[in-house]
């Protein structure tokens, strides 16, 4: 069974979101998503300063099996992308919730975070897919 940390928020498209406590959030893909993709070989990360809309495709993860869009969970500005992924895309497989984060956003509206899935609701999404 996939790891679903209780302190994160989630989307139905398998992104996780961590509230950094400073008006920003960190985004990555879930353990379930990286398992489904298989060995990740390339990550296209969004540019710093890019404005994104909620649910906008803004990154791409490519594995030996497929390429998958990564969606912004909240509208806002990309303030940082994980440069480690340029040389070590497998960090997402090895550590999806820590070293394998993809980008950070300064959301236009932090209260929108409450509208995302909690761990129990996301776990139900995963169970419904299998």
Buried (B, 14 or more C-beta within 10 A) or exposed (E): EBEBBEEBBBBBBBBBBBBEEEEBBBBBBBBBBBEBBEEBBEBBBBEEEBEBEBBBBBBBBBBEEEEBEBBBBBBBBBBBBBEBBEEBBBBBBEBBBEBBBBBBBBBBEBEBBEEBBBBEEBBEBBEEEE
